[in-house]
Amino acid sequence: MTSADSARSARFLIVGPQGSGKGTQGVLVAAAFDVPQIATGDIFRANVKGGTELGKQVQSIIEAGDLVPDELTSALVADRLAQADAAEGFLLDGYPRNRGQVADLDAFLEPRGEALDAVIELDVPRDESIARLRQRAVEQGRTDDTEEVIANRLAIYERETAPILDVYRARGIVVRIDGVGSLDEVTTRIFESLAARGLAPVHPGAVA
């Protein structure tokens, strides 16, 4: 990758537990840097709706009540990242979820001379995440989001996803953000931290 390519690239991963607000913040970061936000759930739905071969595999797995395996998930993400709108950058949300998927992402990016520019870690205490998820369940009338279900989701995150941050910390690309505060406060922290690393948004107005 040339220095010019590096200067204009914006390849991000946003990581945080359920209730951290990463979906909302991811939309804002992607818009400001003029890159697509790429979430695994959206990819699954698009392929199923489009009737692609990969989508048919996903649909049969989901209908059977099983989890989509890493190999298939990585194939779907690689297919999405190879599309033209992601050529100059992207923001990943929900992938990679574990160390195996980190290796798969590396195997896709390295031959292209690409790498993540930053991993945005939204740090939110467990109690805060639980409180936010409870509130969201009440607001959305989701009676299936019991305290036990919420605790299980957080446990899966802590067991499988949080460890990928150690991999990226060793590469020096993790930007740790205090995720407690108002939406605007957290957004400001994200952009200030990225700017400190020389990562300036294409559309500064989107940050306000």
ZANUVO-835140 format. One record per residue (C-alpha): residue number from 1; y, z, x. Coordinates in Angstrom, 2 decimals. Layout:
<marlums>
marlum pos = NUM c2 = Y c3 = Z c1 = X
...
</marlums>
This chain:
<marlums>
marlum pos = 1 c2 = 0.00 c3 = 0.00 c1 = 0.00
marlum pos = 2 c2 = 3.38 c3 = -0.98 c1 = 1.42
marlum pos = 3 c2 = 6.33 c3 = 1.41 c1 = 1.47
marlum pos = 4 c2 = 8.01 c3 = -0.74 c1 = -1.16
marlum pos = 5 c2 = 4.99 c3 = -0.54 c1 = -3.42
marlum pos = 6 c2 = 4.84 c3 = 3.22 c1 = -2.90
marlum pos = 7 c2 = 8.52 c3 = 3.60 c1 = -3.73
marlum pos = 8 c2 = 8.25 c3 = 2.00 c1 = -7.13
marlum pos = 9 c2 = 4.81 c3 = 3.23 c1 = -8.12
marlum pos = 10 c2 = 4.45 c3 = 5.93 c1 = -10.73
marlum pos = 11 c2 = 0.82 c3 = 6.92 c1 = -11.07
marlum pos = 12 c2 = 0.46 c3 = 10.34 c1 = -12.64
marlum pos = 13 c2 = -2.13 c3 = 12.67 c1 = -14.06
marlum pos = 14 c2 = -1.05 c3 = 15.49 c1 = -16.38
marlum pos = 15 c2 = -3.37 c3 = 18.49 c1 = -16.61
marlum pos = 16 c2 = -3.24 c3 = 21.64 c1 = -18.66
marlum pos = 17 c2 = -5.29 c3 = 23.71 c1 = -21.09
marlum pos = 18 c2 = -5.30 c3 = 23.01 c1 = -24.82
marlum pos = 19 c2 = -2.02 c3 = 24.26 c1 = -26.23
marlum pos = 20 c2 = -0.10 c3 = 23.61 c1 = -23.01
marlum pos = 21 c2 = 1.90 c3 = 20.78 c1 = -24.55
marlum pos = 22 c2 = 0.61 c3 = 18.16 c1 = -22.11
marlum pos = 23 c2 = 0.29 c3 = 15.49 c1 = -24.78
marlum pos = 24 c2 = 3.95 c3 = 15.83 c1 = -25.77
marlum pos = 25 c2 = 5.19 c3 = 16.10 c1 = -22.18
marlum pos = 26 c2 = 2.99 c3 = 13.17 c1 = -21.18
marlum pos = 27 c2 = 4.72 c3 = 10.92 c1 = -23.72
marlum pos = 28 c2 = 8.13 c3 = 11.89 c1 = -22.31
marlum pos = 29 c2 = 7.13 c3 = 11.32 c1 = -18.68
marlum pos = 30 c2 = 5.49 c3 = 7.98 c1 = -19.45
marlum pos = 31 c2 = 8.57 c3 = 6.79 c1 = -21.36
marlum pos = 32 c2 = 10.98 c3 = 7.86 c1 = -18.61
marlum pos = 33 c2 = 8.96 c3 = 6.10 c1 = -15.91
marlum pos = 34 c2 = 8.24 c3 = 3.08 c1 = -18.13
marlum pos = 35 c2 = 4.47 c3 = 3.32 c1 = -17.72
marlum pos = 36 c2 = 1.71 c3 = 3.55 c1 = -20.34
marlum pos = 37 c2 = 0.32 c3 = 6.93 c1 = -21.31
marlum pos = 38 c2 = -3.46 c3 = 6.55 c1 = -21.10
marlum pos = 39 c2 = -5.50 c3 = 9.14 c1 = -23.01
marlum pos = 40 c2 = -9.28 c3 = 8.97 c1 = -23.25
marlum pos = 41 c2 = -9.26 c3 = 9.59 c1 = -27.00
marlum pos = 42 c2 = -6.96 c3 = 6.60 c1 = -27.53
marlum pos = 43 c2 = -9.18 c3 = 4.43 c1 = -25.31
marlum pos = 44 c2 = -12.29 c3 = 5.41 c1 = -27.25
marlum pos = 45 c2 = -10.66 c3 = 4.65 c1 = -30.59
marlum pos = 46 c2 = -9.22 c3 = 1.31 c1 = -29.41
marlum pos = 47 c2 = -12.58 c3 = 0.10 c1 = -28.12
marlum pos = 48 c2 = -14.45 c3 = 1.23 c1 = -31.22
marlum pos = 49 c2 = -11.88 c3 = -0.43 c1 = -33.47
marlum pos = 50 c2 = -11.91 c3 = -3.59 c1 = -31.34
marlum pos = 51 c2 = -15.68 c3 = -3.83 c1 = -31.47
marlum pos = 52 c2 = -16.03 c3 = -4.18 c1 = -27.69
marlum pos = 53 c2 = -19.42 c3 = -3.71 c1 = -26.04
marlum pos = 54 c2 = -18.21 c3 = -0.45 c1 = -24.50
marlum pos = 55 c2 = -16.82 c3 = 0.57 c1 = -27.88
marlum pos = 56 c2 = -20.18 c3 = 0.02 c1 = -29.54
marlum pos = 57 c2 = -21.80 c3 = 2.32 c1 = -26.99
marlum pos = 58 c2 = -19.15 c3 = 4.98 c1 = -27.60
marlum pos = 59 c2 = -19.54 c3 = 4.74 c1 = -31.37
marlum pos = 60 c2 = -23.31 c3 = 5.18 c1 = -31.28
marlum pos = 61 c2 = -22.96 c3 = 8.20 c1 = -28.99
marlum pos = 62 c2 = -20.28 c3 = 9.85 c1 = -31.12
marlum pos = 63 c2 = -22.19 c3 = 9.17 c1 = -34.34
marlum pos = 64 c2 = -25.20 c3 = 10.89 c1 = -32.79
marlum pos = 65 c2 = -23.00 c3 = 13.93 c1 = -32.19
marlum pos = 66 c2 = -23.22 c3 = 13.64 c1 = -28.40
marlum pos = 67 c2 = -20.54 c3 = 13.70 c1 = -25.71
marlum pos = 68 c2 = -19.56 c3 = 10.42 c1 = -24.08
marlum pos = 69 c2 = -21.11 c3 = 10.55 c1 = -20.58
marlum pos = 70 c2 = -18.97 c3 = 10.38 c1 = -17.44
marlum pos = 71 c2 = -20.25 c3 = 6.94 c1 = -16.45
marlum pos = 72 c2 = -19.20 c3 = 5.35 c1 = -19.74
marlum pos = 73 c2 = -15.90 c3 = 7.25 c1 = -19.89
marlum pos = 74 c2 = -15.03 c3 = 6.10 c1 = -16.36
marlum pos = 75 c2 = -15.94 c3 = 2.50 c1 = -17.21
marlum pos = 76 c2 = -13.61 c3 = 2.58 c1 = -20.23
marlum pos = 77 c2 = -10.75 c3 = 4.09 c1 = -18.21
marlum pos = 78 c2 = -11.23 c3 = 1.57 c1 = -15.39
marlum pos = 79 c2 = -11.10 c3 = -1.25 c1 = -17.93
marlum pos = 80 c2 = -7.84 c3 = 0.15 c1 = -19.32
marlum pos = 81 c2 = -6.26 c3 = 0.68 c1 = -15.89
marlum pos = 82 c2 = -7.06 c3 = -2.93 c1 = -14.98
marlum pos = 83 c2 = -4.84 c3 = -4.21 c1 = -17.79
marlum pos = 84 c2 = -1.49 c3 = -5.78 c1 = -16.89
marlum pos = 85 c2 = 0.74 c3 = -3.04 c1 = -18.32
marlum pos = 86 c2 = -0.77 c3 = -0.47 c1 = -15.92
marlum pos = 87 c2 = -0.26 c3 = -2.59 c1 = -12.80
marlum pos = 88 c2 = 2.91 c3 = -0.75 c1 = -11.74
marlum pos = 89 c2 = 1.84 c3 = 2.69 c1 = -12.88
marlum pos = 90 c2 = 0.39 c3 = 4.89 c1 = -15.59
marlum pos = 91 c2 = 0.09 c3 = 8.45 c1 = -16.80
marlum pos = 92 c2 = -3.43 c3 = 9.72 c1 = -17.35
marlum pos = 93 c2 = -4.04 c3 = 12.42 c1 = -19.97
marlum pos = 94 c2 = -7.54 c3 = 13.83 c1 = -20.42
marlum pos = 95 c2 = -9.09 c3 = 11.98 c1 = -17.49
marlum pos = 96 c2 = -10.45 c3 = 12.88 c1 = -15.02
marlum pos = 97 c2 = -11.96 c3 = 15.92 c1 = -16.72
marlum pos = 98 c2 = -14.27 c3 = 17.01 c1 = -13.92
marlum pos = 99 c2 = -15.00 c3 = 16.44 c1 = -10.24
marlum pos = 100 c2 = -17.41 c3 = 13.59 c1 = -10.98
marlum pos = 101 c2 = -14.69 c3 = 11.71 c1 = -12.82
marlum pos = 102 c2 = -12.28 c3 = 12.38 c1 = -9.92
marlum pos = 103 c2 = -14.73 c3 = 10.52 c1 = -7.65
marlum pos = 104 c2 = -14.96 c3 = 7.67 c1 = -10.18
marlum pos = 105 c2 = -11.17 c3 = 7.36 c1 = -10.35
marlum pos = 106 c2 = -10.94 c3 = 7.32 c1 = -6.55
marlum pos = 107 c2 = -13.60 c3 = 4.60 c1 = -6.43
marlum pos = 108 c2 = -11.46 c3 = 2.48 c1 = -8.78
marlum pos = 109 c2 = -8.06 c3 = 3.07 c1 = -7.16
marlum pos = 110 c2 = -8.90 c3 = 2.99 c1 = -3.45
marlum pos = 111 c2 = -10.08 c3 = -0.66 c1 = -3.26
marlum pos = 112 c2 = -6.81 c3 = -1.61 c1 = -4.99
marlum pos = 113 c2 = -4.78 c3 = 0.24 c1 = -2.37
marlum pos = 114 c2 = -3.57 c3 = 2.69 c1 = -5.02
marlum pos = 115 c2 = -3.50 c3 = 6.47 c1 = -5.40
marlum pos = 116 c2 = -2.03 c3 = 9.08 c1 = -7.70
marlum pos = 117 c2 = 1.56 c3 = 9.92 c1 = -6.82
marlum pos = 118 c2 = 1.52 c3 = 13.32 c1 = -8.51
marlum pos = 119 c2 = -0.68 c3 = 15.58 c1 = -10.60
marlum pos = 120 c2 = 1.47 c3 = 17.51 c1 = -13.07
marlum pos = 121 c2 = -0.14 c3 = 20.89 c1 = -13.75
marlum pos = 122 c2 = 1.18 c3 = 22.69 c1 = -16.82
marlum pos = 123 c2 = 0.46 c3 = 26.33 c1 = -16.13
marlum pos = 124 c2 = 0.17 c3 = 28.34 c1 = -19.33
marlum pos = 125 c2 = -1.45 c3 = 31.80 c1 = -19.56
marlum pos = 126 c2 = -4.63 c3 = 31.98 c1 = -21.66
marlum pos = 127 c2 = -3.04 c3 = 34.32 c1 = -24.22
marlum pos = 128 c2 = -0.15 c3 = 31.90 c1 = -24.68
marlum pos = 129 c2 = -2.51 c3 = 28.94 c1 = -25.16
marlum pos = 130 c2 = -4.52 c3 = 30.85 c1 = -27.76
marlum pos = 131 c2 = -1.35 c3 = 31.88 c1 = -29.63
marlum pos = 132 c2 = -0.09 c3 = 28.29 c1 = -29.70
marlum pos = 133 c2 = -3.44 c3 = 26.91 c1 = -30.88
marlum pos = 134 c2 = -3.67 c3 = 29.54 c1 = -33.63
marlum pos = 135 c2 = -0.18 c3 = 28.63 c1 = -34.80
marlum pos = 136 c2 = -1.01 c3 = 24.92 c1 = -34.73
marlum pos = 137 c2 = -4.18 c3 = 25.55 c1 = -36.73
marlum pos = 138 c2 = -2.18 c3 = 27.38 c1 = -39.39
marlum pos = 139 c2 = 0.52 c3 = 24.71 c1 = -39.53
marlum pos = 140 c2 = -2.02 c3 = 21.88 c1 = -39.79
marlum pos = 141 c2 = -4.38 c3 = 23.77 c1 = -42.11
marlum pos = 142 c2 = -7.26 c3 = 23.46 c1 = -39.66
marlum pos = 143 c2 = -9.59 c3 = 26.19 c1 = -40.83
marlum pos = 144 c2 = -12.28 c3 = 25.04 c1 = -38.36
marlum pos = 145 c2 = -10.04 c3 = 26.08 c1 = -35.45
marlum pos = 146 c2 = -11.30 c3 = 29.65 c1 = -35.36
marlum pos = 147 c2 = -10.58 c3 = 32.03 c1 = -32.51
marlum pos = 148 c2 = -14.15 c3 = 31.49 c1 = -31.27
marlum pos = 149 c2 = -13.75 c3 = 27.70 c1 = -31.25
marlum pos = 150 c2 = -10.41 c3 = 27.95 c1 = -29.46
marlum pos = 151 c2 = -11.82 c3 = 30.32 c1 = -26.84
marlum pos = 152 c2 = -14.75 c3 = 27.96 c1 = -26.25
marlum pos = 153 c2 = -12.42 c3 = 24.98 c1 = -25.67
marlum pos = 154 c2 = -10.41 c3 = 26.98 c1 = -23.14
marlum pos = 155 c2 = -13.60 c3 = 28.12 c1 = -21.41
marlum pos = 156 c2 = -14.71 c3 = 24.49 c1 = -21.02
marlum pos = 157 c2 = -11.32 c3 = 23.61 c1 = -19.54
marlum pos = 158 c2 = -11.46 c3 = 26.54 c1 = -17.11
marlum pos = 159 c2 = -15.03 c3 = 25.74 c1 = -16.08
marlum pos = 160 c2 = -14.90 c3 = 21.95 c1 = -15.80
marlum pos = 161 c2 = -11.32 c3 = 20.69 c1 = -15.60
marlum pos = 162 c2 = -9.32 c3 = 23.37 c1 = -13.77
marlum pos = 163 c2 = -11.45 c3 = 22.91 c1 = -10.59
marlum pos = 164 c2 = -10.20 c3 = 19.32 c1 = -10.15
marlum pos = 165 c2 = -6.82 c3 = 20.81 c1 = -9.29
marlum pos = 166 c2 = -8.33 c3 = 22.19 c1 = -6.07
marlum pos = 167 c2 = -9.22 c3 = 18.62 c1 = -5.07
marlum pos = 168 c2 = -5.70 c3 = 17.40 c1 = -5.69
marlum pos = 169 c2 = -4.07 c3 = 20.46 c1 = -4.12
marlum pos = 170 c2 = -5.94 c3 = 19.62 c1 = -0.91
marlum pos = 171 c2 = -4.23 c3 = 16.21 c1 = -1.07
marlum pos = 172 c2 = -0.84 c3 = 17.84 c1 = -1.55
marlum pos = 173 c2 = 0.03 c3 = 16.06 c1 = -4.79
marlum pos = 174 c2 = -0.10 c3 = 18.86 c1 = -7.39
marlum pos = 175 c2 = 3.23 c3 = 19.68 c1 = -9.03
marlum pos = 176 c2 = 2.78 c3 = 23.07 c1 = -10.68
marlum pos = 177 c2 = 5.02 c3 = 23.60 c1 = -13.70
marlum pos = 178 c2 = 5.61 c3 = 26.82 c1 = -15.61
marlum pos = 179 c2 = 4.59 c3 = 25.69 c1 = -19.10
marlum pos = 180 c2 = 6.09 c3 = 28.67 c1 = -20.92
marlum pos = 181 c2 = 9.45 c3 = 28.00 c1 = -22.56
marlum pos = 182 c2 = 11.05 c3 = 25.55 c1 = -24.93
marlum pos = 183 c2 = 10.07 c3 = 21.88 c1 = -24.93
marlum pos = 184 c2 = 13.33 c3 = 20.93 c1 = -23.21
marlum pos = 185 c2 = 13.01 c3 = 23.67 c1 = -20.59
marlum pos = 186 c2 = 9.53 c3 = 22.56 c1 = -19.58
marlum pos = 187 c2 = 10.55 c3 = 18.88 c1 = -19.59
marlum pos = 188 c2 = 13.48 c3 = 19.66 c1 = -17.29
marlum pos = 189 c2 = 11.20 c3 = 21.53 c1 = -14.88
marlum pos = 190 c2 = 8.84 c3 = 18.55 c1 = -14.74
marlum pos = 191 c2 = 11.51 c3 = 15.99 c1 = -13.93
marlum pos = 192 c2 = 13.27 c3 = 18.23 c1 = -11.41
marlum pos = 193 c2 = 9.97 c3 = 18.82 c1 = -9.61
marlum pos = 194 c2 = 9.12 c3 = 15.10 c1 = -9.58
marlum pos = 195 c2 = 12.62 c3 = 14.26 c1 = -8.34
marlum pos = 196 c2 = 12.16 c3 = 16.73 c1 = -5.49
marlum pos = 197 c2 = 9.23 c3 = 14.57 c1 = -4.41
marlum pos = 198 c2 = 11.29 c3 = 11.41 c1 = -4.56
marlum pos = 199 c2 = 9.87 c3 = 10.31 c1 = -7.91
marlum pos = 200 c2 = 12.85 c3 = 9.28 c1 = -10.01
marlum pos = 201 c2 = 12.46 c3 = 7.94 c1 = -13.57
marlum pos = 202 c2 = 13.25 c3 = 4.32 c1 = -14.43
marlum pos = 203 c2 = 15.03 c3 = 5.44 c1 = -17.60
marlum pos = 204 c2 = 16.96 c3 = 8.64 c1 = -16.72
marlum pos = 205 c2 = 18.36 c3 = 8.74 c1 = -20.27
marlum pos = 206 c2 = 14.87 c3 = 9.43 c1 = -21.59
marlum pos = 207 c2 = 14.87 c3 = 12.75 c1 = -19.71
marlum pos = 208 c2 = 17.78 c3 = 14.25 c1 = -21.64
</marlums>
